[in-house]
């Protein structure tokens, strides 16, 4: 058993934000942090106090996470970005909303005493002295403390309080990963044991010390256990009372926490095998079709999610074409006119949509990506609508005259025609690049439509794209310059569709075999690589290269078109983690720890351009190394410079890491590898919720069949699909109830319960 958690986040919009610029406006963006670690940065919306973002993300993370925070910032070009306010949602709050939290939340002021992070390693025990008992607290170390100083670190010390008495540890300079290994003793007050408070502080020579967090332990609970040791989360000091009037504005969010306990693969096999058997049956031979029953009992609200689960499940079983073919037949049964195919909110239309996204996104990126990237890189001003043309934004610099409105529109038309021509050309020449499974599925659909509508041969598929002359005419007069290109594109795309479905079974297999031999890139793009010079201290030497990550290796080249050089074999990677900003004096640096050719551990340092790019690379690396043997449980977030680690000051280069790895924190992407056990679990959970409705519907159909109102339906038999499904669901429900504790549950030891 394994517990998997994911967080779906939609940052909708803000309103009534305060003005931070002298113009009376702001340039707001959001930073999303999970347990104080930046995960996502939204785009900046310029010059507004009511920004709309509408950005969506999904994060996979350990079930032990504590909170997700949203910081609204004001971007400044010349100075440090201003913090407008924040919203924080704890795991407990999200758990109270099983269908997701949605609504407006007031932004709160940032209080330094609440901006704490990290954990502290403590051992507390009750020891017997001469005639009395003593409370002994050993403070070993801390990790991931908040950096409070300009150098990107802190100077932490610990203050231990009990029964009105206070003791302090030594100060560790310039570290967010301090090691104290100090013990403190107090006389135990047996009549009123009270609480023990361990506080972490950042020492400052001139200004006041900064609060780093605290742990409060109930001594009465400790007396029962006598001894407890482990890592504690540092908590904020929330003793201050604050009235929130919403003066900082509000943020509209949609956040959905999903926890799934995934069983071993073998327990899902009966469900998977039953569904696979069902898609191989003809609807004519099996009128009470299980897939049809699932469709009829699935509400429109969750039909897209169920369709995606089914598509991924059958993709993993190599039966997605058969599954979609079954849906085609069910769809055609209830379709009267060819031009209404896939126009309803049916399981067939939703499954086809999911199938194209899952199977065709790589193809889409490779075909359209180069032109789309060029559009963004060139940043040309384009506008054909005379009422929206802005002359000031396109004026020529230097001695040239400012362009007229007609010149702007003429240049815009030429630019659009150029881009459109490149896109159409790329699509029409991409038939061989299209995944074989998509081509074969389209061909099967074409055949089914021909069988059902023989009088509309060829017309049905072509009309689905609305590429006829009448439908593609420009609605606005100023779109007329593009009309010749649109007409030419319509002819190109009709030819493209004809070629796309012209595929035989043998060709399909050959294409599929060739496709499986290719190591397609999971992620690629420019990165700066840091290299150590000589045998001395690590120096910040930057070199820009183009990196490519596949399911086999991380490679690099001087340019995207240059010959690639294999850099790191994926099987040798042990960890992919962030690097402390103070290490190089630069942000967005990651490290890849791997086994080198000599069998020794080596580290590569790579710098990304922004926090989003950093997290996307880390996420991609962690996913492709998911099943690697020997993945590290801890690492050094700093660098080994001179004679010690910059993070924890340990003097042995091979010493154990001072922070835990985060290999389970990943971002959901379109090219994620299939997780068939999770898809089976999600499907089981849905079917369990609708099984009563399915049973009623099934009994209704079998009763009609027994009465002869529906031909070819016999009375209920023990071997039919629905009856077997109900038994499979019961078996899975029993397995969930009797399963052992998950790893995540075991990590939540009794130590956490001592906190008050």
ZIJOJO-V476683 format. One record per residue. N is the residue number from 1. RES is the residue in one small letter. OMEGA is omega in degrees with one decimal (NA if undefined). BURIAL is 1 if it has 9 or more other ideal C-beta (glycine too) atoms within 8 Angstrom, else 0. Layout:
{{N	RES	OMEGA	BURIAL} {N	RES	OMEGA	BURIAL}}
This chain:
{{1	x	176.4	1} {2	x	179.6	0} {3	x	-178.7	1} {4	x	-179.4	1} {5	x	175.1	1} {6	x	-176.9	1} {7	x	175.3	1} {8	x	-173.5	1} {9	x	171.0	1} {10	x	176.9	1} {11	x	-170.4	1} {12	x	-175.1	1} {13	x	174.7	1} {14	x	177.8	1} {15	x	176.5	1} {16	x	177.9	0} {17	x	177.9	1} {18	x	177.8	1} {19	x	-179.7	1} {20	x	-178.4	1} {21	x	-178.4	1} {22	x	178.5	0} {23	x	-177.9	0} {24	x	179.9	0} {25	x	176.8	1} {26	x	176.1	1} {27	x	-168.8	1} {28	x	168.9	1} {29	x	-178.1	1} {30	x	169.4	1} {31	x	177.7	1} {32	x	178.1	1} {33	x	172.8	1} {34	x	-172.3	1} {35	x	175.0	0} {36	x	176.1	1} {37	x	-179.4	1} {38	x	-178.0	1} {39	x	-173.0	1} {40	x	170.2	1} {41	x	178.1	1} {42	x	173.8	1} {43	x	174.4	0} {44	x	174.5	0} {45	x	-169.3	1} {46	x	170.1	0} {47	x	178.5	0} {48	x	173.2	1} {49	x	177.5	1} {50	x	-174.9	1} {51	x	171.2	1} {52	x	178.5	0} {53	x	-179.3	1} {54	x	-177.2	0} {55	x	-176.6	1} {56	x	179.3	0} {57	x	172.1	1} {58	x	-176.4	1} {59	x	172.0	1} {60	x	-173.6	1} {61	x	179.3	1} {62	x	-179.7	0} {63	x	-178.7	1} {64	x	-179.6	0} {65	x	-172.9	1} {66	x	-175.3	0} {67	x	172.3	1} {68	x	-176.2	1} {69	x	179.6	1} {70	x	179.5	1} {71	x	175.1	1} {72	x	-175.3	1} {73	x	173.3	1} {74	x	-176.8	1} {75	x	176.9	1} {76	x	-177.0	1} {77	x	-172.4	0} {78	x	-178.5	0} {79	x	-179.3	0} {80	x	179.9	0} {81	x	-179.8	0} {82	x	173.7	0} {83	x	178.5	1} {84	x	-179.9	1} {85	x	-178.5	1} {86	x	173.5	1} {87	x	-179.6	1} {88	x	175.9	1} {89	x	179.7	1} {90	x	178.5	0} {91	x	-179.7	1} {92	x	178.9	0} {93	x	-179.9	1} {94	x	179.8	1} {95	x	178.8	0} {96	x	-179.8	0} {97	x	-175.4	1} {98	x	177.6	0} {99	x	177.7	0} {100	x	176.1	1} {101	x	179.8	1} {102	x	177.0	0} {103	x	179.0	0} {104	x	177.3	0} {105	x	177.7	1} {106	x	173.4	1} {107	x	179.9	1} {108	x	178.8	1} {109	x	178.3	0} {110	x	176.6	1} {111	x	-178.8	1} {112	x	-179.4	0} {113	x	177.1	1} {114	x	-179.9	1} {115	x	-179.1	1} {116	x	178.4	1} {117	x	174.7	1} {118	x	-176.9	1} {119	x	178.6	1} {120	x	-176.6	1} {121	x	-175.7	1} {122	x	167.7	1} {123	x	-179.9	1} {124	x	-177.5	1} {125	x	174.2	1} {126	x	-178.8	1} {127	x	-179.3	0} {128	x	174.2	0} {129	x	178.2	0} {130	x	177.7	0} {131	x	-179.8	0} {132	x	176.8	0} {133	x	-179.8	1} {134	x	173.7	1} {135	x	-178.1	1} {136	x	179.7	1} {137	x	176.3	1} {138	x	178.4	1} {139	x	-176.5	1} {140	x	-172.8	1} {141	x	174.0	1} {142	x	179.4	1} {143	x	175.3	1} {144	x	176.1	1} {145	x	179.7	1} {146	x	175.7	1} {147	x	-176.5	1} {148	x	-177.0	0} {149	x	-177.1	1} {150	x	-179.2	0} {151	x	178.1	0} {152	x	179.8	0} {153	x	175.2	1} {154	x	174.3	1} {155	x	-168.2	1} {156	x	167.0	1} {157	x	-176.2	1} {158	x	175.5	1} {159	x	-177.6	1} {160	x	-177.7	1} {161	x	172.6	1} {162	x	173.8	1} {163	x	176.5	0} {164	x	-179.7	0} {165	x	-176.3	0} {166	x	173.9	0} {167	x	-177.2	0} {168	x	178.4	0} {169	x	173.0	1} {170	x	-179.6	0} {171	x	174.8	0} {172	x	-173.9	1} {173	x	171.1	0} {174	x	178.7	0} {175	x	169.5	1} {176	x	180.0	1} {177	x	-173.6	1} {178	x	174.6	1} {179	x	-179.8	1} {180	x	-175.6	1} {181	x	-179.4	0} {182	x	-177.0	1} {183	x	-180.0	0} {184	x	-179.6	1} {185	x	177.8	0} {186	x	172.2	1} {187	x	-177.2	0} {188	x	176.2	1} {189	x	-171.6	0} {190	x	-178.1	0} {191	x	178.5	0} {192	x	-172.0	0} {193	x	175.5	0} {194	x	-176.6	0} {195	x	173.5	1} {196	x	-178.9	1} {197	x	176.7	1} {198	x	-177.2	1} {199	x	174.0	1} {200	x	-177.4	1} {201	x	172.1	1} {202	x	-177.3	1} {203	x	175.6	1} {204	x	-177.4	1} {205	x	-173.5	0} {206	x	-177.1	0} {207	x	-179.1	0} {208	x	178.4	0} {209	x	-179.9	0} {210	x	179.2	1} {211	x	-178.3	1} {212	x	179.5	1} {213	x	-177.5	1} {214	x	173.8	1} {215	x	177.8	1} {216	x	-174.6	1} {217	x	177.5	1} {218	x	-175.4	1} {219	x	178.6	1} {220	x	176.2	0} {221	x	178.6	1} {222	x	178.9	1} {223	x	179.6	1} {224	x	-178.2	0} {225	x	-178.5	0} {226	x	-177.7	0} {227	x	176.5	0} {228	x	177.5	1} {229	x	177.7	0} {230	x	178.3	0} {231	x	178.5	0} {232	x	171.3	1} {233	x	174.9	1} {234	x	-176.5	1} {235	x	178.3	1} {236	x	174.7	1} {237	x	-175.6	1} {238	x	-178.9	0} {239	x	-178.7	0} {240	x	174.9	0} {241	x	-177.1	0} {242	x	176.5	0} {243	x	-178.5	0} {244	x	-178.5	0} {245	x	-178.0	0} {246	x	-177.6	1} {247	x	-179.7	0} {248	x	-179.3	1} {249	x	-175.4	1} {250	x	-179.2	1} {251	x	177.0	1} {252	x	-174.9	1} {253	x	167.4	1} {254	x	-176.0	1} {255	x	-176.1	1} {256	x	177.2	1} {257	x	178.3	1} {258	x	175.6	0} {259	x	178.9	0} {260	x	172.1	1} {261	x	-174.6	1} {262	x	-179.3	1} {263	x	173.5	1} {264	x	-175.1	0} {265	x	-174.8	0} {266	x	-177.6	0} {267	x	178.3	1} {268	x	-175.2	1} {269	x	177.8	0} {270	x	178.6	1} {271	x	-178.8	1} {272	x	-179.1	1} {273	x	178.5	0} {274	x	179.6	1} {275	x	178.1	1} {276	x	178.5	1} {277	x	-177.4	1} {278	x	-176.5	1} {279	x	178.5	1} {280	x	-179.0	0} {281	x	176.0	1} {282	x	176.4	0} {283	x	179.6	1} {284	x	-178.4	0} {285	x	-173.5	0} {286	x	-173.2	1} {287	x	177.6	1} {288	x	-174.5	1} {289	x	-178.3	1} {290	x	179.7	1} {291	x	177.9	1} {292	x	178.5	1} {293	x	177.3	1} {294	x	-179.6	1} {295	x	-175.7	1} {296	x	-177.1	0} {297	x	177.8	1} {298	x	-178.2	1} {299	x	179.7	0} {300	x	-177.3	0} {301	x	-176.2	0} {302	x	-176.9	1} {303	x	179.8	1} {304	x	-180.0	1} {305	x	178.9	1} {306	x	178.5	1} {307	x	179.5	1} {308	x	178.2	1} {309	x	-179.4	1} {310	x	-179.6	1} {311	x	-179.4	1} {312	x	179.6	1} {313	x	-178.3	1} {314	x	172.4	1} {315	x	179.0	1} {316	x	179.7	1} {317	x	-179.0	1} {318	x	-175.7	0} {319	x	-175.9	1} {320	x	178.1	1} {321	x	179.0	1} {322	x	178.7	1} {323	x	-179.7	1} {324	x	177.1	1} {325	x	176.8	1} {326	x	178.3	1} {327	x	176.4	1} {328	x	-177.6	1} {329	x	178.2	1} {330	x	179.4	1} {331	x	-178.0	1} {332	x	178.1	1} {333	x	-174.6	0} {334	x	-179.5	0} {335	x	-178.6	1} {336	x	-178.6	0} {337	x	-175.8	0} {338	x	-175.4	1} {339	x	176.0	0} {340	x	179.0	0} {341	x	177.0	1} {342	x	176.9	1} {343	x	-178.3	0} {344	x	179.7	0} {345	x	-173.5	0} {346	x	176.3	1} {347	x	178.7	1} {348	x	-178.8	1} {349	x	179.3	1} {350	x	179.9	1} {351	x	178.3	1} {352	x	178.1	1} {353	x	179.4	1} {354	x	179.9	1} {355	x	-179.0	1} {356	x	178.5	1} {357	x	-175.7	1} {358	x	-174.4	1} {359	x	-171.5	1} {360	x	-175.5	1} {361	x	177.6	1} {362	x	177.8	1} {363	x	-179.8	1} {364	x	-179.6	1} {365	x	-176.9	0} {366	x	-177.7	0} {367	x	-174.0	1} {368	x	-174.4	1} {369	x	-177.6	1} {370	x	179.9	0} {371	x	179.0	1} {372	x	178.7	0} {373	x	179.3	0} {374	x	178.2	1} {375	x	-178.5	1} {376	x	-179.1	0} {377	x	-178.1	0} {378	x	176.8	0} {379	x	179.3	0} {380	x	176.4	0} {381	x	-178.0	1} {382	x	176.3	0} {383	x	178.8	1} {384	x	-177.7	1} {385	x	-177.7	0} {386	x	-177.5	0} {387	x	-177.3	0} {388	x	-178.1	0} {389	x	178.1	1} {390	x	-177.4	0} {391	x	-175.0	1} {392	x	-177.7	0} {393	x	-175.8	0} {394	x	178.4	0} {395	x	-179.5	0} {396	x	-179.2	0} {397	x	176.3	0} {398	x	-175.5	0} {399	x	-177.8	0} {400	x	179.2	0} {401	x	176.8	0} {402	x	-178.7	0} {403	x	175.5	1} {404	x	-179.7	0} {405	x	-179.1	0} {406	x	178.3	0} {407	x	178.2	0} {408	x	-178.4	1} {409	x	179.2	1} {410	x	178.6	0} {411	x	178.6	1} {412	x	179.4	1} {413	x	178.7	1} {414	x	179.8	0} {415	x	-179.7	1} {416	x	178.1	1} {417	x	178.8	1} {418	x	179.8	0} {419	x	-178.1	1} {420	x	178.8	1} {421	x	179.3	1} {422	x	-179.9	1} {423	x	-179.2	1} {424	x	178.6	1} {425	x	179.7	1} {426	x	179.9	1} {427	x	-174.4	1} {428	x	179.4	1} {429	x	-173.2	0} {430	x	-175.2	1} {431	x	-177.2	1} {432	x	180.0	0} {433	x	-176.8	0} {434	x	179.9	1} {435	x	-176.7	1} {436	x	-177.9	1} {437	x	177.1	1} {438	x	179.9	1} {439	x	-179.1	1} {440	x	179.4	1} {441	x	177.1	1} {442	x	179.2	1} {443	x	179.4	1} {444	x	176.9	1} {445	x	179.7	1} {446	x	179.7	1} {447	x	-179.7	0} {448	x	179.9	1} {449	x	177.7	1} {450	x	180.0	1} {451	x	-175.1	0} {452	x	179.7	1} {453	x	-176.4	1} {454	x	-177.9	0} {455	x	-178.8	0} {456	x	-176.9	1} {457	x	179.9	0} {458	x	-172.4	0} {459	x	-173.8	0} {460	x	-177.0	1} {461	x	-177.0	1} {462	x	-178.4	1} {463	x	-179.7	1} {464	x	179.2	1} {465	x	-178.4	0} {466	x	-176.0	0} {467	x	178.5	1} {468	x	-173.5	1} {469	x	-176.3	0} {470	x	-175.2	0} {471	x	-173.8	0} {472	x	179.2	1} {473	x	-178.2	0} {474	x	178.6	1} {475	x	179.5	0} {476	x	-177.3	0} {477	x	-176.7	0} {478	x	174.5	1} {479	x	-176.2	1} {480	x	-179.9	0} {481	x	-178.5	0} {482	x	-172.5	1} {483	x	178.5	1} {484	x	179.6	0} {485	x	178.6	1} {486	x	179.6	1} {487	x	177.5	1} {488	x	179.1	1} {489	x	179.1	1} {490	x	178.6	1} {491	x	178.9	0} {492	x	-176.4	1} {493	x	175.2	1} {494	x	176.4	1} {495	x	178.9	1} {496	x	-180.0	1} {497	x	178.8	1} {498	x	179.0	0} {499	x	-175.5	0} {500	x	-176.8	1} {501	x	178.6	1} {502	x	-176.3	0} {503	x	178.8	1} {504	x	-175.7	0} {505	x	-178.9	0} {506	x	179.5	0} {507	x	178.2	1} {508	x	-179.4	1} {509	x	178.9	1} {510	x	178.8	0} {511	x	-179.5	1} {512	x	179.8	1} {513	x	179.6	0} {514	x	-179.6	0} {515	x	-177.7	1} {516	x	179.9	0} {517	x	-179.2	0} {518	x	174.4	0} {519	x	-176.6	0} {520	x	-179.2	0} {521	x	174.6	0} {522	x	176.1	1} {523	x	176.0	1} {524	x	-179.4	0} {525	x	-178.1	0} {526	x	174.6	0} {527	x	173.5	1} {528	x	179.5	1} {529	x	178.2	1} {530	x	179.1	1} {531	x	175.4	0} {532	x	178.9	0} {533	x	178.1	0} {534	x	-177.2	0} {535	x	-178.1	0} {536	x	-179.7	0} {537	x	-179.4	0} {538	x	-179.3	0} {539	x	-177.8	0} {540	x	177.3	0} {541	x	-174.7	0} {542	x	174.7	0} {543	x	-177.2	0} {544	x	178.2	0} {545	x	176.1	1} {546	x	-176.8	1} {547	x	177.9	1} {548	x	179.8	1} {549	x	175.0	1} {550	x	178.8	1} {551	x	-178.4	0} {552	x	-173.6	0} {553	x	169.3	1} {554	x	-176.5	1} {555	x	176.8	1} {556	x	176.3	1} {557	x	179.9	1} {558	x	178.3	0} {559	x	179.1	0} {560	x	-177.1	0} {561	x	-179.2	0} {562	x	177.5	0} {563	x	-176.7	0} {564	x	176.4	0} {565	x	179.6	0} {566	x	-174.9	0} {567	x	-179.0	1} {568	x	172.9	1} {569	x	-173.3	1} {570	x	-178.6	1} {571	x	-178.2	0} {572	x	-177.3	1} {573	x	-179.3	1} {574	x	179.3	1} {575	x	172.4	1} {576	x	-171.7	1} {577	x	177.4	1} {578	x	178.0	1} {579	x	177.1	1} {580	x	-177.8	1} {581	x	-177.0	1} {582	x	-174.8	1} {583	x	179.8	1} {584	x	-172.9	1} {585	x	-178.4	0} {586	x	178.5	0} {587	x	174.8	0} {588	x	177.3	1} {589	x	175.8	1} {590	x	177.5	1} {591	x	174.8	1} {592	x	178.9	1} {593	x	-174.5	1} {594	x	176.6	1} {595	x	-178.5	1} {596	x	-178.2	1} {597	x	-179.2	0} {598	x	179.9	0} {599	x	179.5	0} {600	x	-179.6	0} {601	x	178.4	1} {602	x	-178.2	0} {603	x	174.0	0} {604	x	-179.6	1} {605	x	-177.2	1} {606	x	-179.4	1} {607	x	178.7	1} {608	x	-175.3	1} {609	x	-178.2	0} {610	x	-176.9	0} {611	x	178.5	1} {612	x	179.6	0} {613	x	178.5	1} {614	x	-178.1	1} {615	x	177.1	1} {616	x	177.5	1} {617	x	178.3	1} {618	x	-179.4	1} {619	x	-179.0	1} {620	x	179.6	1} {621	x	-178.7	1} {622	x	-178.9	1} {623	x	-177.1	1} {624	x	178.7	1} {625	x	-172.6	1} {626	x	-176.0	0} {627	x	178.4	0} {628	x	174.2	1} {629	x	174.7	0} {630	x	175.4	0} {631	x	-175.3	1} {632	x	175.2	1} {633	x	177.8	0} {634	x	-175.7	1} {635	x	174.5	1} {636	x	178.6	1} {637	x	177.2	1} {638	x	178.7	1} {639	x	177.8	1} {640	x	-176.8	1} {641	x	-178.8	0} {642	x	-175.8	0} {643	x	-177.9	0} {644	x	174.7	1} {645	x	-178.6	1} {646	x	-176.3	1} {647	x	-173.2	1} {648	x	176.9	1} {649	x	174.0	1} {650	x	-171.9	1} {651	x	176.8	0} {652	x	-178.4	0} {653	x	-178.6	0} {654	x	-178.3	0} {655	x	-178.7	0} {656	x	-179.3	0} {657	x	-176.0	1} {658	x	177.6	1} {659	x	-179.8	1} {660	x	177.5	0} {661	x	-177.0	1} {662	x	-174.7	0} {663	x	178.2	1} {664	x	178.6	0} {665	x	-177.6	1} {666	x	176.2	1} {667	x	177.7	1} {668	x	179.5	1} {669	x	-179.1	0} {670	x	-176.8	0} {671	x	177.2	0} {672	x	173.8	0} {673	x	-178.5	0} {674	x	174.0	0} {675	x	-170.5	0} {676	x	178.4	1} {677	x	178.7	1} {678	x	178.7	1} {679	x	178.2	1} {680	x	179.2	1} {681	x	179.3	1} {682	x	178.5	1} {683	x	177.4	1} {684	x	-178.5	1} {685	x	178.3	1} {686	x	-177.7	1} {687	x	177.7	1} {688	x	-179.1	1} {689	x	-177.1	0} {690	x	-173.8	1} {691	x	178.2	1} {692	x	177.8	0} {693	x	178.6	0} {694	x	-179.0	1} {695	x	178.9	1} {696	x	-179.2	0} {697	x	-178.8	1} {698	x	179.0	1} {699	x	178.0	1} {700	x	-179.5	0} {701	x	-179.5	1} {702	x	177.1	1} {703	x	177.4	0} {704	x	178.8	1} {705	x	-179.8	1} {706	x	-179.8	1} {707	x	178.2	0} {708	x	179.5	0} {709	x	175.2	0} {710	x	-176.7	1} {711	x	175.2	0} {712	x	175.3	0} {713	x	179.8	1} {714	x	177.5	0} {715	x	-173.7	0} {716	x	179.2	0} {717	x	-175.4	0} {718	x	-175.3	0} {719	x	-177.4	0} {720	x	-173.8	1} {721	x	-178.1	1} {722	x	179.9	1} {723	x	178.1	1} {724	x	-180.0	1} {725	x	-179.2	1} {726	x	178.4	1} {727	x	178.7	0} {728	x	178.6	1} {729	x	178.2	1} {730	x	179.6	0} {731	x	179.0	1} {732	x	177.5	1} {733	x	177.3	1} {734	x	-180.0	0} {735	x	178.2	1} {736	x	-178.0	1} {737	x	-174.8	0} {738	x	-176.3	0} {739	x	178.7	0} {740	x	176.7	0} {741	x	176.3	0} {742	x	177.4	1} {743	x	-179.6	0} {744	x	178.7	1} {745	x	-179.1	0} {746	x	179.1	0} {747	x	179.7	0} {748	x	-175.5	0} {749	x	-174.1	0} {750	x	-179.1	0} {751	x	-178.6	1} {752	x	-177.8	1} {753	x	179.9	0} {754	x	-178.1	1} {755	x	179.7	1} {756	x	NA	0}}
